[in-house]
């Protein structure tokens, strides 16, 4: 996904939540693309049309009438028993372990992207698609280099280009992208 296409905001009065979530989201978006607001009033004055807003559940409830006009909300909670996500609203339990949190964010990522997969695939070269497939299957850069008869430096360059073109940095988010775009089948390494 191109970095310019998704605008992300975090609205929370909890400084630790904001810092931690911004750091975690940097695996899915460029860090510069994640804006942080300590309160709803400051967020509301922003003229940015955010594609996804991570917001404390209580702030959302207190401002639900105004929030209806936005595109996609992810409500932040520390007490939810499950993670759910559908087109306009998702719930993210901040007490999840790292793997579960990354899986939840991958699910949310799928739902917030403008679905322009065909255009995105055209941006990747055939070699980048091959490298992407092997990366998400769990192969190391050295193994990929041997399989494709290229240097590991070339593999690293392809990986960097893939991340830059798609705006995706984590392997888990790349895996979701590859599955959604037919680059990766269900089989694994």
N, C-alpha and C positions, 0 to 999 in steps of 0.2 A: 504494500500500500504506500503510495506517495505520502511523505510526511505532511505536505500542505493540506491534504484532504480531510484530516481528522483533527478537530480541536477538542481538547479535553480540559475539564476543570474539576477541582476538588473544593468542596465547600464544607468546612468543618472548623469548629472553634477549638478542637483538640490538636494542638501543635504536633504532638507525637504522631497522631494518625496522619496528619498532612504530610509530614516529612517522610514517614515510613511508606505511605502509599505512593507518594511521588517517586520514591526510589524504586519501588516494585514496578510501578507503571513504566519506568524507563526501560524495562525489558520488552514492553509492548509498543511504546511510542517514543519519539525523541523527547528527552527531558524538557527541552524548551517548549514543547507543545502542551505541557501540563501546567495550567495556571492554578494558583492556590488562593482561596479567599477564606478569611477567618470568620466572616459573617455573611448572612444572606443579603443585607443591604448593599454591601460593597459589590458582591457578585451581581446583583440585579442592575447596578449602575453600569456594568460592563456592556460594551456594545458588540462584543464577540458573539457570534452565533455558534455556540458549542454543539458538537455532535454527541458528546457524552459528558454527563455531569455526575461525579461521585459526590454524594451529599449525605451528611448525617441524617438518619431516618427522622429524628425529631425536628430538624430544621425543615425537612421536606413536608412533614405533616403540618407544621405551623404555617407553611406558605403554599399549601397545596393548590389554592386557587390561581396563584401566579405561576406555579410550576407546570400547570397543564399545557402551557404554550410552548414548552421546550421539547426537544426531540427525544432524548434518551436519558433516563436517570438510573443510577446504580446507588441504592440506599445502603449506607454503611451501618452495620449493627455489630454489637458484641454479644448478642443473646439469641441469635437465630439458630434454629436446629437444622436448617437445610439451606442450600443455595439454590435459587431458582433464577431463571432468566427468560424473558420473552421480549417481544419487539420493543416495548416502550418502558419497561420497568424491570429492574433486577435487584436482588438482595445479595449483599456480600458480607459474610460473617468474618469480621476482622480477627477472630480467635482461631481461624483455621491454621493448620500446619502449612509449611511452605509448599509442599507438593499439591495439596488440596486447593490452596489459594491460587496457585498458578493454573491449575485445571479450571477453576471457576473463572479466572480472568480470560482464559482461552475461550470459554463458552461465551462470555460477555463480548469478547473481541469479535467473534463471528457475527453476533447480532447487531453490533454498532457500525460495522463497516458499510459504507455505501457499496452495494453489490455490483462492482465493475470488474469482476474476475477476468473476463475475456480480455479487456484492455490491459489489465495488470500482467497477464501471461505474455502478451505481446512484448512487454518491456524486458522480459528475461530471454537471454540467448539460449540456444539449445544446450550449450555446455553448462550454463548456469542452472538450467532445469535439471540436468544430470547431477550436478554437484548438490543441489538442493535435495533431490531424492535420496542421495546417499547420506547426506547430513542428517536428515530426519529419520533415516533407518538406523542411525546410531554409529555410523562409521567415523573414525577420527580423520583428521586432515591427511595424516600420513597414509592411512589405509586407502583413502579416496585417491590420493596421488598415485599410488601403486596400481589401483584398479583402472584409472583413466590414463595412465602413462604420462602424467604431467608432474611438475614439481609441487611440493607441499606449499611453496610460496604462491604458486599460481592458484592452488586450491584456496588459500587464505584470501587472495585477491578476489576470487569469485564469491566467496562467502561475504566479504565486505560489500561487494557490489550488490549482491542479493539483498542484504539487509538495508542498504541505502535505497534501492529501488522500491522495495516493499514497505519500508518503514517498520520492519519487524526485526527485533534483535534476539529474542529468546528462541531456543530450539523448540520449545513446546508450542509457541505461537506459529513458528514456521511449519510445524507438523500439521497444525489445524489448517493453515493456508494451503499446504500441499494436498491434504485430503480433500478440501473443498474445491480444489481446482483440478483434480484428476491426475496430479503429478505423483501421488503416492497411493498405492492400493493398500488393502487391509493387511497384507503380509508385512512382517518385520524381519530384522536381522536375525 
